[in-house]
Amino acid sequence: MGCGSSAPVAEGVARGPLTLTREDARAFERVRARYAKITNPPQTTAMGAMGAVAPDVSALRALCASLGEVDIERAVKVFATSMKEAGNAASGELEPVKAEKKTARGSEDDRRWRELGAAAIRENKLAVVLLAGGQGTRLGSDKPKGMYNIGLPSNKSLFELQGERLRKLGALARGAAPVWYVMTSPFTHDMTVEYFKSKSFFGLDEKDVFFFKQGTLPCFTEAGEIILSSLKDVAQAPDGNGGIYAAMAREGVIKDMKRRGIEHVYVYCVDNALVQVGDPAFVGRCIESGCEAGAKVIPKAYPTEPVGVFATRKNPLTGKKEVHVVEYSEIPEEMATEKDKRTGELRFNAANIALHYFSFNFLSKCCLEIELPHHIARKKIPYVDLTTGLTVKPTEPNGIKLEAFIFDVYRFAESVCFVQGDRAEDFAPVKNAEGAGKDSPDTARDLITKLHARWIADAGGCVAKAKKGDKTPRCEVAPSVSYAGEGIPRGAKLAHLAHVAELADFELGVQ
């Protein structure tokens, strides 16, 4: 009897050391029937594997459990749509987007936008979403990236820094901290939840921290069959940070936001050590503009910096200009270096740093109504040989992984607001190992040190200079003291290059 058998089973049929029960047979039949209905293309590998393992009830149970967890109907549709989209690569002339120039802190516009953002927080209308599904593999850690300690004097992890900033934001707005929705992955979920518990949710209310899992998608052959990594497992891969939309619908996030009366949503990635979590000025500007989506961008550091840039391209069917992010690998050098004849600045200069705003209504539509095409990546994917039952590790790409990007929904927005940020205040990526030279823990520490020392200097204070040869940056102002430079006492002195955990740690009066 194979997995597809519908013959009645009495109390149990012997299958090797285990027994095939009536419940097993029904479960197997449900899985077989689902896969048998997929005919374009037929899922012959999955069907063949179910037959191949049938004599081993334990293996059959494991395989059918793995196959049953896959939303095969959606997966094959996503594959077909993505392959079609890849075959009809977007064409048409790209145009740069116009980002509003950075507004000086304390200016009339800045104060107005900050108050609009603060009002949204006080009225419990702002939610903050953290993308935290990644592991710290490139940092030399097998733990969630958010648990990584970048080496500040406080020894706080990225999660701790961001949680404490969120708590401070609520205090500054004279309200409760915004609800924090944390997207994990199957690989990071349990450790992330346990870490938050061990840190007492960084002083936040536990009921206002909502965890949800990013999804996965099966890997496919070029012909559209799902790949099995063994006779017990489907080869799967995370569906990218653009999987947030399906995950928010599937895991009840949209329903929870609606219940709470959320109107505005701020989204960011965990690996930015400088992120102003909830960024009231940026959120306030987006609220004032009435946009459906917004992005905080920064100018490129140099023309060929490996960052994606926002641009528009006309849709040939609708004639509408749609917003896209053009990845750096897709930007020709002449386009990357092209300058505006009037200003002398780079034309394509709105670098994507993964700081996003969405109105709740637009986000809800993205989650419940829009099925994003995914990007295809041809990879070397281990697969099972059905004749031997052994896993083969290919030496050349043999399959396709599908990945969606969070910014892919911008093209569906009726209006998008671009706000120019400041690299020194908004962006300290932690992607590479210590000592890599860029986007690493040491470069992030340096950026934080310089910013916090500037806060103190702006308040008329000073920071003691490091001793000669001391390359360890140690100036750190705790989020409980200051969110973005406010609250530093006039004339404050930091004499010992220490972590400022309390206002009392400052010496008042510059000597």
C-alpha positions as CSV (number, residue, x, y, z in Angstrom):
1,M,0.0,0.0,0.0
2,G,1.5,3.4,-1.0
3,C,0.7,6.8,0.4
4,G,-2.1,7.1,-2.1
5,S,-4.0,4.0,-1.2
6,S,-7.5,4.6,-0.1
7,A,-8.2,1.0,0.9
8,P,-9.9,0.8,4.3
9,V,-7.6,0.0,7.2
10,A,-9.1,-1.8,10.2
11,E,-7.2,-1.6,13.5
12,G,-3.9,-1.4,11.8
13,V,-1.8,-2.9,9.1
14,A,1.8,-4.1,9.9
15,R,4.5,-2.0,8.1
16,G,7.9,-3.0,9.3
17,P,8.4,-2.1,12.9
18,L,5.5,0.4,12.9
19,T,1.8,0.1,12.2
20,L,-0.1,2.0,9.6
21,T,-3.3,3.2,11.4
22,R,-6.6,4.4,10.0
23,E,-5.6,8.0,10.9
24,D,-2.3,7.6,9.0
25,A,-4.0,6.3,5.9
26,R,-6.5,9.2,5.9
27,A,-3.7,11.7,6.4
28,F,-1.6,10.1,3.6
29,E,-4.5,10.1,1.2
30,R,-5.2,13.8,1.8
31,V,-1.6,14.7,1.0
32,R,-1.5,12.4,-2.1
33,A,-4.8,13.9,-3.4
34,R,-3.6,17.4,-3.1
35,Y,-0.4,16.7,-5.0
36,A,-2.2,14.6,-7.6
37,K,-4.3,17.7,-8.4
38,I,-1.3,19.7,-9.4
39,T,-0.9,18.9,-13.1
40,N,1.0,21.9,-14.5
41,P,3.5,20.6,-14.0
42,P,2.8,17.2,-12.4
43,Q,4.7,16.8,-9.1
44,T,6.2,13.4,-10.1
45,T,9.1,13.6,-7.6
46,A,6.8,14.1,-4.6
47,M,4.4,11.4,-5.9
48,G,7.2,9.0,-6.6
49,A,8.8,9.6,-3.2
50,M,5.5,8.7,-1.4
51,G,5.4,5.4,-3.2
52,A,9.1,4.8,-2.6
53,V,9.0,5.1,1.1
54,A,5.6,3.4,1.6
55,P,7.1,0.2,3.1
56,D,8.6,2.3,5.9
57,V,5.8,3.8,7.9
58,S,8.1,6.0,9.9
59,A,9.6,7.5,6.8
60,L,6.1,7.8,5.2
61,R,4.8,9.7,8.1
62,A,7.7,12.1,8.0
63,L,7.5,12.7,4.3
64,C,3.8,13.3,4.3
65,A,4.1,15.6,7.3
66,S,6.7,17.6,5.3
67,L,4.7,17.6,2.1
68,G,1.5,18.5,4.1
69,E,3.1,21.6,5.6
70,V,3.7,23.1,2.2
71,D,0.9,25.2,0.7
72,I,1.5,23.5,-2.6
73,E,-1.4,25.2,-4.4
74,R,-0.1,28.7,-3.6
75,A,3.6,27.7,-4.1
76,V,3.1,26.6,-7.7
77,K,1.2,29.7,-8.5
78,V,3.9,31.9,-7.0
79,F,6.5,29.9,-9.0
80,A,4.6,30.3,-12.3
81,T,4.0,34.1,-11.7
82,S,7.6,34.7,-10.8
83,M,9.0,32.8,-13.8
84,K,6.7,34.8,-16.1
85,E,7.8,38.0,-14.5
86,A,11.4,37.1,-14.8
87,G,10.9,36.3,-18.5
88,N,9.3,39.7,-19.1
89,A,12.0,41.7,-17.4
90,A,10.9,45.3,-16.7
91,S,11.8,47.7,-19.5
92,G,11.4,51.4,-19.9
93,E,13.5,54.3,-18.9
94,L,14.2,54.7,-15.2
95,E,13.8,58.1,-13.6
96,P,15.2,59.2,-10.2
97,V,12.8,59.8,-7.3
98,K,12.8,63.2,-5.5
99,A,13.5,63.0,-1.8
100,E,12.9,65.9,0.4
101,K,16.1,67.5,1.7
102,K,17.0,66.8,5.2
103,T,15.4,69.3,7.6
104,A,17.4,70.8,10.4
105,R,16.7,69.4,13.9
106,G,14.5,71.9,15.7
107,S,13.3,73.7,12.6
108,E,9.6,74.6,12.3
109,D,9.0,71.7,9.9
110,D,10.9,69.3,12.1
111,R,9.0,70.2,15.3
112,R,5.7,69.9,13.5
113,W,6.5,66.5,12.0
114,R,7.8,65.2,15.4
115,E,4.6,66.3,17.1
116,L,2.5,64.6,14.5
117,G,4.5,61.4,15.0
118,A,4.3,61.8,18.8
119,A,0.5,62.3,18.6
120,A,0.1,59.1,16.7
121,I,2.1,57.3,19.5
122,R,0.0,58.9,22.3
123,E,-3.2,58.0,20.5
124,N,-1.9,54.4,20.1
125,K,-2.2,54.7,16.3
126,L,1.4,53.8,15.4
127,A,2.8,50.2,15.2
128,V,6.5,49.3,14.8
129,V,7.4,46.2,12.9
130,L,10.9,44.6,13.2
131,L,12.3,42.3,10.6
132,A,14.4,39.9,12.7
133,G,14.3,36.6,10.8
134,G,18.1,36.4,10.1
135,Q,20.8,34.6,11.8
136,G,24.2,36.1,12.6
137,T,26.1,33.6,10.4
138,R,28.3,36.2,8.8
139,L,29.0,37.6,12.2
140,G,30.3,34.2,13.4
141,S,27.1,33.4,15.4
142,D,24.4,30.8,15.0
143,K,22.0,32.9,17.1
144,P,19.4,35.4,15.8
145,K,21.2,38.5,14.6
146,G,19.3,40.7,17.0
147,M,21.0,38.9,19.9
148,Y,24.4,40.0,18.7
149,N,26.5,42.2,21.1
150,I,28.4,44.7,18.9
151,G,30.9,45.6,21.6
152,L,29.5,48.8,23.1
153,P,30.5,49.6,26.7
154,S,27.0,48.5,27.8
155,N,27.4,45.2,26.1
156,K,23.8,45.5,24.9
157,S,22.6,43.5,22.0
158,L,20.8,45.0,18.9
159,F,17.5,43.8,20.4
160,E,18.3,45.5,23.7
161,L,19.3,48.8,22.1
162,Q,16.1,48.9,19.9
163,G,13.7,47.8,22.6
164,E,15.0,50.5,25.0
165,R,14.8,53.1,22.2
166,L,11.2,52.1,21.7
167,R,10.4,52.5,25.4
168,K,12.1,55.9,25.5
169,L,10.1,56.9,22.4
170,G,6.9,56.3,24.3
171,A,8.1,58.3,27.2
172,L,9.0,61.3,25.0
173,A,5.6,61.1,23.3
174,R,4.0,61.1,26.8
175,G,2.3,57.8,26.1
176,A,2.8,54.1,26.0
177,A,5.5,52.7,23.6
178,P,4.1,51.6,20.2
179,V,3.2,48.0,19.9
180,W,6.2,46.0,18.6
181,Y,5.6,43.3,16.0
182,V,8.6,41.1,15.7
183,M,9.0,39.0,12.6
184,T,11.1,35.9,13.2
185,S,11.8,32.9,11.1
186,P,11.5,29.2,11.7
187,F,15.3,29.2,12.4
188,T,15.2,32.1,14.9
189,H,11.7,32.1,16.5
190,D,12.2,30.1,19.7
191,M,15.5,31.6,20.6
192,T,14.2,35.1,20.0
193,V,11.1,34.7,22.1
194,E,13.2,33.2,25.0
195,Y,15.7,36.0,24.8
196,F,12.9,38.7,25.0
197,K,11.6,36.8,28.1
198,S,15.0,36.6,29.7
199,K,15.4,40.4,29.3
200,S,11.9,41.1,30.6
201,F,11.0,42.5,27.2
202,F,13.4,45.4,27.8
203,G,10.9,47.1,30.1
204,L,8.1,47.0,27.6
205,D,4.6,45.6,28.3
206,E,4.7,41.9,27.2
207,K,1.1,42.2,25.8
208,D,2.4,44.9,23.4
209,V,5.1,42.6,21.9
210,F,3.7,40.3,19.1
211,F,5.9,37.7,17.6
212,F,5.1,36.2,14.2
213,K,7.0,33.9,11.8
214,Q,8.3,34.6,8.3
215,G,7.3,31.9,5.9
216,T,9.2,29.5,3.7
217,L,8.7,28.4,0.1
218,P,9.7,25.1,-1.4
219,C,12.7,25.0,-3.9
220,F,11.8,24.2,-7.5
221,T,13.3,22.6,-10.5
222,E,13.4,24.7,-13.7
223,A,10.3,22.7,-14.8
224,G,8.4,23.7,-11.7
225,E,8.5,20.5,-9.6
226,I,9.3,20.9,-5.9
227,I,12.6,19.5,-4.8
228,L,13.0,17.0,-2.0
229,S,16.2,17.2,0.0
230,S,15.7,13.6,1.3
231,L,13.0,11.0,1.3
232,K,11.6,12.7,4.4
233,D,11.9,16.4,3.6
234,V,11.0,19.1,1.2
235,A,13.8,21.4,0.3
236,Q,12.7,24.8,1.6
237,A,14.1,28.3,1.9
238,P,12.9,31.5,3.6
239,D,10.6,33.6,1.3
240,G,12.6,36.8,1.8
241,N,11.7,39.9,3.8
242,G,8.8,40.5,1.3
243,G,7.3,37.4,2.9
244,I,6.2,39.8,5.7
245,Y,2.9,40.5,3.9
246,A,1.8,36.9,3.7
247,A,3.0,36.3,7.2
248,M,1.1,39.2,8.6
249,A,-2.1,37.9,7.1
250,R,-1.4,34.3,8.1
251,E,-0.3,34.9,11.6
252,G,-3.0,37.4,12.6
253,V,-0.9,40.6,12.7
254,I,-3.3,42.5,10.4
255,K,-6.3,41.4,12.5
256,D,-4.5,42.4,15.7
257,M,-3.6,45.8,14.3
258,K,-7.1,46.4,13.2
259,R,-8.4,45.5,16.7
260,R,-6.0,48.0,18.2
261,G,-7.0,50.8,15.9
262,I,-3.5,51.1,14.2
263,E,-3.4,53.7,11.4
264,H,0.3,54.0,10.7
265,V,3.1,51.4,10.5
266,Y,6.9,51.9,10.7
267,V,9.0,48.9,9.5
268,Y,12.8,48.4,9.9
269,C,15.5,45.7,9.9
270,V,17.3,44.5,13.0
271,D,20.8,44.9,11.6
272,N,20.9,48.7,11.8
273,A,22.6,49.7,15.0
274,L,21.6,53.4,14.6
275,V,18.0,53.0,13.7
276,Q,15.7,55.6,15.3
277,V,13.0,53.0,16.1
278,G,9.6,54.5,15.4
279,D,11.2,57.7,14.0
280,P,8.5,60.3,14.9
281,A,9.8,63.0,12.5
282,F,9.7,60.6,9.5
283,V,6.4,59.1,10.5
284,G,5.0,62.6,11.0
285,R,6.1,63.7,7.6
286,C,4.4,60.7,6.0
287,I,1.2,61.4,8.0
288,E,1.2,65.0,6.9
289,S,1.7,64.0,3.2
290,G,-1.2,61.5,3.4
291,C,0.9,59.0,1.5
292,E,0.2,55.3,1.3
293,A,3.9,54.4,1.6
294,G,7.1,56.2,2.6
295,A,10.8,55.6,2.7
296,K,13.6,57.3,4.5
297,V,16.6,57.4,2.2
298,I,20.2,58.7,2.3
299,P,22.5,59.9,-0.5
300,K,25.1,57.3,-1.6
301,A,28.5,57.5,-0.1
302,Y,30.1,57.2,-3.5
303,P,28.7,56.5,-7.0
304,T,29.2,52.8,-7.1
305,E,28.3,52.1,-3.4
306,P,26.6,48.6,-3.3
307,V,23.2,49.8,-2.3
308,G,19.8,49.7,-4.1
309,V,18.3,53.0,-5.1
310,F,14.7,54.0,-5.5
311,A,13.6,55.0,-9.0
312,T,10.4,55.1,-11.1
313,R,9.5,53.3,-14.3
314,K,6.4,53.8,-16.4
315,N,4.1,50.8,-16.5
316,P,3.5,50.2,-20.3
317,L,0.0,48.9,-19.6
318,T,-1.3,51.6,-17.4
319,G,1.0,54.5,-18.2
320,K,1.5,55.1,-14.5
321,K,4.9,55.8,-13.0
322,E,5.6,53.1,-10.5
323,V,8.2,53.1,-7.7
324,H,10.9,50.4,-7.8
325,V,14.1,49.7,-6.0
326,V,16.9,49.0,-8.5
327,E,19.5,46.8,-6.9
328,Y,23.1,47.8,-7.3
329,S,23.9,44.7,-9.3
330,E,21.3,45.9,-11.9
331,I,22.6,49.5,-12.2
332,P,25.0,50.1,-15.1
333,E,28.1,52.1,-14.2
334,E,27.0,55.1,-16.4
335,M,23.7,55.3,-14.6
336,A,25.4,54.9,-11.2
337,T,27.8,57.8,-11.9
338,E,25.4,60.0,-13.9
339,K,25.1,63.5,-12.3
340,D,22.4,66.1,-12.4
341,K,23.6,68.9,-14.7
342,R,21.9,71.5,-12.6
343,T,23.0,70.5,-9.1
344,G,26.1,68.4,-9.8
345,E,24.7,65.6,-7.5
346,L,24.2,62.0,-8.5
347,R,20.9,61.6,-10.3
348,F,20.1,58.2,-8.8
349,N,20.9,59.0,-5.2
350,A,18.0,57.8,-3.0
351,A,19.7,54.8,-1.4
352,N,17.4,52.3,0.2
353,I,18.3,51.7,3.9
354,A,15.2,49.6,4.8
355,L,13.3,52.3,6.8
356,H,9.7,52.1,5.7
357,Y,6.3,53.7,6.4
358,F,2.9,52.3,5.4
359,S,-0.5,53.5,6.1
360,F,-2.5,50.7,7.7
361,N,-5.1,50.6,4.9
362,F,-2.4,50.2,2.2
363,L,-0.5,47.6,4.3
364,S,-3.7,45.7,4.8
365,K,-4.3,45.6,1.0
366,C,-0.8,44.4,0.5
367,C,-1.3,41.6,3.0
368,L,-4.8,40.5,2.0
369,E,-5.2,41.3,-1.7
370,I,-1.8,41.4,-3.5
371,E,0.2,38.3,-4.4
372,L,3.7,39.5,-5.0
373,P,5.8,38.0,-7.8
374,H,9.0,36.6,-6.2
375,H,12.5,37.0,-7.5
376,I,14.2,33.9,-8.7
377,A,17.7,32.8,-7.7
378,R,19.3,29.8,-9.3
379,K,21.2,27.9,-6.6
380,K,22.9,24.5,-5.9
381,I,20.2,22.7,-4.0
382,P,20.8,19.2,-2.5
383,Y,18.2,16.7,-3.8
384,V,17.2,13.1,-3.3
385,D,17.9,10.4,-5.9
386,L,14.7,8.3,-5.8
387,T,16.5,5.3,-7.2
388,T,19.0,5.1,-4.4
389,G,17.3,7.2,-1.7
390,L,20.5,9.1,-1.2
391,T,20.9,12.9,-1.1
392,V,23.0,14.4,-3.9
393,K,24.9,17.6,-3.5
394,P,25.2,19.2,-7.0
395,T,28.2,21.1,-8.1
396,E,26.3,23.4,-10.4
397,P,23.0,25.3,-9.9
398,N,20.1,22.8,-10.3
399,G,17.1,24.6,-8.8
400,I,15.4,27.8,-8.0
401,K,14.8,29.6,-4.7
402,L,12.0,32.2,-4.6
403,E,12.4,35.4,-2.6
404,A,10.2,38.5,-2.3
405,F,11.5,41.9,-1.1
406,I,9.6,44.2,1.2
407,F,10.0,47.1,-1.2
408,D,8.2,45.3,-4.1
409,V,4.9,46.7,-2.9
410,Y,5.9,50.4,-3.5
411,R,4.8,50.1,-7.1
412,F,1.2,49.5,-6.0
413,A,1.1,52.6,-3.9
414,E,-0.9,55.6,-5.2
415,S,1.5,58.0,-3.4
416,V,5.0,57.6,-1.9
417,C,6.8,60.1,0.3
418,F,10.6,60.0,0.2
419,V,12.4,61.7,3.2
420,Q,16.1,62.2,3.2
421,G,17.9,61.1,6.3
422,D,21.4,61.5,7.6
423,R,23.8,58.6,7.3
424,A,25.5,59.6,10.6
425,E,22.2,59.5,12.4
426,D,20.2,56.8,10.7
427,F,22.4,54.0,9.3
428,A,25.0,51.7,10.9
429,P,24.6,48.3,9.2
430,V,25.9,45.2,11.0
431,K,26.3,42.6,8.2
432,N,29.9,41.5,8.2
433,A,32.3,40.1,10.7
434,E,34.4,42.2,13.1
435,G,37.3,43.7,11.2
436,A,35.8,43.4,7.8
437,G,36.3,47.1,7.2
438,K,32.7,48.1,6.5
439,D,29.2,47.3,7.7
440,S,30.7,45.5,10.7
441,P,30.4,45.7,14.5
442,D,33.5,47.9,14.7
443,T,32.3,50.3,12.1
444,A,28.8,50.5,13.8
445,R,30.5,51.1,17.2
446,D,32.5,53.9,15.7
447,L,29.4,55.5,14.2
448,I,27.5,55.3,17.5
449,T,30.5,56.8,19.4
450,K,30.8,59.7,17.0
451,L,27.0,60.5,17.1
452,H,26.8,60.3,20.9
453,A,29.9,62.4,21.3
454,R,28.3,65.0,19.0
455,W,25.1,65.0,21.1
456,I,27.2,65.9,24.1
457,A,29.2,68.5,22.2
458,D,25.9,70.1,20.9
459,A,24.9,70.5,24.5
460,G,28.1,72.4,25.2
461,G,29.8,69.5,26.8
462,C,32.8,67.4,26.0
463,V,34.0,63.8,25.9
464,A,37.5,62.9,27.2
465,K,39.8,61.9,24.4
466,A,40.9,58.3,24.0
467,K,44.4,57.5,25.0
468,K,46.9,57.1,22.3
469,G,46.7,53.7,20.6
470,D,43.3,52.9,22.2
471,K,41.1,52.0,19.3
472,T,38.1,50.9,21.3
473,P,35.3,53.5,21.1
474,R,33.6,53.8,24.4
475,C,31.3,56.8,24.3
476,E,27.7,55.5,24.6
477,V,24.6,57.3,25.8
478,A,21.9,54.9,26.9
479,P,18.5,55.1,25.2
480,S,17.0,55.7,28.7
481,V,18.9,59.0,28.8
482,S,18.4,60.2,25.2
483,Y,16.6,58.9,22.1
484,A,18.1,61.3,19.6
485,G,20.2,63.8,21.4
486,E,17.6,65.4,23.6
487,G,17.9,65.6,27.3
488,I,21.7,65.9,27.5
489,P,22.5,68.4,30.3
490,R,24.1,71.7,29.3
491,G,27.9,71.6,29.8
492,A,27.9,67.9,30.5
493,K,31.3,66.2,30.7
494,L,32.0,62.6,30.1
495,A,35.4,62.2,31.7
496,H,36.0,58.4,31.6
497,L,34.8,57.4,28.1
498,A,32.1,55.4,29.9
499,H,28.6,54.2,29.2
500,V,26.1,56.8,30.3
501,A,23.4,54.7,31.9
502,E,21.9,57.6,34.0
503,L,22.0,61.3,33.9
504,A,24.0,61.2,37.1
505,D,26.9,59.6,35.1
506,F,27.6,63.0,33.6
507,E,29.8,65.5,35.3
508,L,28.3,68.9,35.0
509,G,30.4,71.9,34.1
510,V,33.0,71.7,31.4
511,Q,36.5,72.1,32.8
